[in-house]
Amino acid sequence: MFGFKKKNNKQSEIKVDESLRHVAFIMDGNGRWAKKRGMPREYGHKKGAETMKNIVRYCGSIGINCVTVYAFSTENWKRPEKEVNAIMELLGQYIDYLYTVMDKDDIQVHFLGDKGRFPAELKERLEKAEKDSASHHKILNVALNYGGRDEIVHAVNRLIAQGKTEVTEHDIEENLYTAHCPPPDLIVRTAGEIRTSNFLMWQGAYSELYFTDVLWPEFSESDVDLAVKEFYKRTRRFGAVV
Ligand code: FPP
């Protein structure tokens, strides 16, 4: 179960239990947030990256041991070059930031997606951060050049390369980018869109979905609390009768 504890008589603190092991976020609304302020979209991504740091830290503090964030999709390459370059620059800065927190926050980072599309130097830095954090325990998955369909195709191709002519669900699961973690219990999408946009298609089959109008740069700890409270109101049946 989970309980609420008053902290400093101000903020209520939620602690989750093992029924909420993995929360995944579709971080939408950076562009709209910036536009509302008359600023370029890149400004929204910069603020969005700060929100991402804060929300990942907060999730860890309330006992969520696995967090996934959708930072860049296989489709996002279609965006203007200036915007793609700005996100890549933020990614470089984010890797530096990870080195300042991975030990103290016990973060084991994984980058989900095909790293082959990134420049060689960036790809090496992504792989090094995964290696350098491998002994830690709280899983952070950053989906980059990630697409759910692409991930399933990638898994099947790996199985074909292993010589399989027939596969099981277990075989596919073992070859997804998320083989190291449980499926998401809760998927949260910000900014009012009611869809999952090619995110964790396989793993999300039984995830609880939570949609909020809050734009990602404004998404806060109290918004996480609302999503968690909503999760605990749901009855999960996984196709069975409970
Ligand atoms: C969706 O908002 C957001 C993205 C496609 C990128 C998410 C990126 C970040 C949160 C920051 C980058 C962080 C790293 C570490 C790479 P949108 O641009 O689609 O917003 P809109 O729907 O309002 O236009």
Boltz pocket constraint, residues with backbone or C-beta under 6 A from the ligand:
constraints:
  - pocket:
      binder: B
      contacts: [[A, 27], [A, 28], [A, 29], [A, 30], [A, 31], [A, 32], [A, 33], [A, 41], [A, 45], [A, 46], [A, 48], [A, 49], [A, 52], [A, 70], [A, 71], [A, 72], [A, 73], [A, 76], [A, 87], [A, 88], [A, 90], [A, 91], [A, 94], [A, 191]]
      max_distance: 6.0
